[in-house]
Every structure is written in C-alpha cells, then in structure tokens.
Amino acid sequence: MRDGLVALSTSSLQGNLRGEEQERAFRRLLGEHGIVELGDDDTYSVGRKWRSALNKLGFLYPEVPPASGIPQSEIGPIDMITPNGWRLIRADTVPAMQECFLRALAAHYIPSALERKFDFAVFSPLRHTLAIMLELEKQTGESRLNFVEMAIVVQLTSSDEPLADIVAQVLALRARRLASPNKRKFDRQEREAAAVLHGYAAGTFNDYADTNLRYLKATGLVQSKGRGLSLVPEKHVFVEKLIQDTGIPDSDRSYFITLCNGAKLPTDNKDSALAVLDDLLRQLEKRGIPFDATGKPTDTPADIAIIRHQIEGILSERNEEEYATRQAVEWEEIAAYMELIITRKGKKTLSNGEDIEVPQAEAPAYFEWVLWRAFLAINSLANKPYEARRFKIDQDFLPVGTAPGNGPDLIFEFHDFVIVVEVTLTDNSRQEAAEGEPVRRHVADLVSHYAIQSGKPVYGLFIANRIDSNTAETFRIGVWFTRTDDKMRLDIIPVTLVQFKAFFEALFTSGRVEVGLIRELLDLCGGLRPAHEAPAWKHEIQQTFNHRIAALLN
C-alpha cells in the first residue's frame, strides 16, 4: 500500500481519482510501478478499490458525505495525501512504516460517517481483535488466533458481544477442528455453513480474513503463528495499554481529523510510554542482553521513544540472529521456496501440511530473501544476518521490498572469502543491459573494500532462472576499470536457480554442509573462463555442477 501511495505522490492523479477514466489511469499507474498485475483485464475496479482503501485508512482525504453537514474544506481536499499518508511515504524503516499503519487502524471505527451500513454500536476493530487475542491468552496461555477463527468468528463480531462469549465461540470452533480428521474439508464445511447463516458467498470469509490479517500484521503488533497470528512479545504491554482506550470519536468532524492525522498511541503519553519502556528493559534482562539506561533522559514521550527504539532495535537483531540459527533445519522449506520462484507458481503445500506462498508482485523480493535464508542455513557467516542483507524484513523475517540500488543484493562474508550475490527475474536479452554494469560495479567496489580491510578474495554469484549468453559473456570477460584506469579482474559466476537449488539440496542431503565446497565450486567454474565463450562456458558450468552434486551424493 505504501508503494501505491509513493507512486501517487509524484503523479498528476493525486486529488483526481474519481470517475472511470481516472480509476483506469490509477490502475495503470499501479501496474507501471509493479504494484499490481495488469493482465488482460481492462476494468477499473482495481483503481477504485485502491482509492477506497486509502480513503478509509486516512492516507488520502476521503469525500465527506453531504449528510454529515461538514464542509469538505474543513477536512481536506478529496483524494489528496493526508498528513498520515505523507508520514507513511517518508518512513524509511519498517518500524516507522508500521507505526503509520498502526495510527491509521487505531483511528478507524465502524460504523462511521464513511461506513454507516452497520447496525451495532461504534467500536474499533483493531482494539476489539487485540482484546480477543489477549483474552485467548488469558484462557489458553497463548494469544494465537487461527485463520479460520478470524474468518468464521472474529470478523463477524463487534464490541456489542461480551468478550468471553466471542472467545468461547473461537475455542469451540478450535476444538471441533482439532477433532476433525480432515482439516481442509472441515474448514470448507464451516465456511459453507457460515455462508448460509450470514447470507454471504463462502469465498468472502477467506477474502476478508486474509485482508484483516494483513492489516493486523502491518501494525507490527502481531506475528505469524502457523496459519494465523499471535501477539509480538515485545509489544505485549503496548497492546494492553492500547485496548484500555475504549473511547469513541465524539463527532464525525473529530473522526475525520483523527483519521487523516493518525490516532494518538499509548507511547504518546509519558506514563504509558514509561510502562512500555520498563517492560522492554525487563525483556532485555530476561534474555541476558546488557543495556545501560543510566543518565538517559525520560522527561518527555519523545525522550522515552529514543530509548524504546534503541531497545527494540537490539531485540530485533537478537531475534534475527536466533532466526538465522534455525535455518539449517528448515533447508527443505528454503528449497521449496526456490521451486516456487523457478516455476513461477504462487503456492505450495509442504510435506508437513504447511502452505507456503510467493506473492506474484513480491517475487523479486522473495528471490533475494530465499538466497539470504539459504546462506544463513549454511551457517558459516562471519558477518551478522542483518549485515548480509540489504532488503528490509518485517517481524516475521519476511521481505519488505527489494534491496535498494547502488549496492549488491546480498553480501556474505566468511572466514577467508566473501560472496556477493545478485539475483534477477529478468531472463531475456535485456538481462545484460540491466545487470551487466551494476553487478560488475558492485563486485568491484567490494573487491576494493575488502582488499583494504582484510585482503579476503571476493566472488560474485549471479543467479537467475535463465542466464542470457550476453550476460554470461560480460561476466566471463570479468573486467572492470577504476576511475584511474586501473584494470581489475572480477570473478563473477552466472548460475541458474535450478543449478543452485540442486547443489544446495545436495549439501544438506549428503550431510556435508561446508562453505568451502561452495568456494571450490566457484573456483572450478571460474577456471573454465579462458577456454570458452559464453554458450560453452554455461554448458561447462552445468557439467561442473552435475559432477560436484554427484560426488556429494555418492
């Protein structure tokens, strides 16, 4: 959603999104930026749905209904970006982006002047759902809320119903599902029964649950737990404080103003901010992480926020280090993600029954992410996992966009060498134009850096689904001239993801997960460069991979 807002911010369409022509144009804009798949459908519903979502979340000024009696000029110009929208555009870290979504969802109430069609009392869906998760934790010991429970129970409730009754419904559904021998069939039957009861199409429940869970995740307050969510431990006290705010907007005017500016949060209040900080300090102590808060000012919420962000950063790094150590046992899942990128299929069910997915629009980010996980699984890094990647990740360690330009995708430093990994989904003749110069420049920069710092040799590993021979020839020649016209020799090996996946699986299947074997393979492939032009070199690389894989498995 942020990417769509960024695209809109530099477009003449901002403030001009109403009507069929403008909605078609908005859809085209989103497609041109790779945010939605344009396909063959020339309808304008995508543009309309995006505009509606941005309005309802307060990232664009909504149209004020005439019946409210509020002049549009008192709220803001229709479909222009709001203060909270600009805050989201300018956010350059994942926590900062999450805070914008949190302020938006915390400001969202139904029914409202924008959505009057409901017949229950005004309430906050975000606080309501979080309160259910806390009550689940109180009764079961964990806050986990499963997908089917959101789909069939939670999203159909409001604050008119007692919390205990809603949780009882969730636990009754959970118990029935646990006793069912066929979970997929059970879920389908429950959806069909709910469709009859509530008068919706059966597929609607999953569609809305998927959207609701995505919005919840966007706040940073929850994390994935199987096919559902649980509260992020570091955010527990914050959530408790957030749901204590049971007030509702005192007028339509105040609702619109808060929606467009973003809601106040518990950490905007000094006492609540201190309570959240004390909890974070206890978590550091519990995990044995040293931190000295002595002398740090805590006079204002802004002072406290500086310390809080520092601690959250430390905890995030520790969580990522622990995630990295788990990757070796998850190598089969990593290989399955590679298969999804190779086949361009969206979803796959693993042998343990778990579903994995590579969203089509996010495939480039997942390509970088799965290679990061693969090298974490090999478990020999001299640099930290968060130093090895240049893309951002969320609280589930999933990618948030691709690595920024002006640098490589991934940098893996080992005891006595470095691998710079670059990936691309471009597989036609444009590959060389798009990748040839940047990849060589990035590798050359790191060759120079490590020559000064440690003397470690640097290898480039270029991975794509298909290697164009023009790209391979550029890397085979492997030359870069510095600004002073000094000639550098670069070792960049182009391989397909199929080849890398086969070698990666062979390392784990054989029980010989040794990073030295990767270096050996790169040296063998690089040594073939002088004797061949690109097509033959690619063939020899394939043969080398085949031989090394056979040697591992025999």
Secondary structure as UniProt FT lines:
FT   HELIX           2..9
FT   TURN            12..15
FT   HELIX           20..32
FT   TURN            33..34
FT   TURN            39..40
FT   HELIX           45..56
FT   TURN            57..58
FT   HELIX           66..68
FT   HELIX           72..75
FT   TURN            78..79
FT   HELIX           83..90
FT   HELIX           94..106
FT   HELIX           125..140
FT   STRAND          145..146
FT   HELIX           147..152
FT   HELIX           154..156
FT   TURN            159..160
FT   HELIX           163..179
FT   HELIX           183..198
FT   HELIX           202..218
FT   TURN            219..220
FT   STRAND          222..224
FT   STRAND          228..231
FT   HELIX           233..235
FT   HELIX           236..244
FT   HELIX           252..261
FT   HELIX           266..268
FT   HELIX           270..286
FT   TURN            287..288
FT   TURN            294..295
FT   HELIX           301..326
FT   HELIX           327..330
FT   HELIX           331..343
FT   STRAND          347..349
FT   TURN            351..352
FT   STRAND          355..357
FT   HELIX           360..362
FT   HELIX           363..378
FT   HELIX           385..388
FT   STRAND          392..393
FT   TURN            395..396
FT   STRAND          399..400
FT   STRAND          410..413
FT   STRAND          418..424
FT   HELIX           430..453
FT   STRAND          458..464
FT   HELIX           469..477
FT   STRAND          479..481
FT   TURN            483..484
FT   STRAND          487..489
FT   STRAND          491..496
FT   HELIX           497..510
FT   HELIX           515..527
FT   HELIX           529..531
FT   HELIX           534..553
//
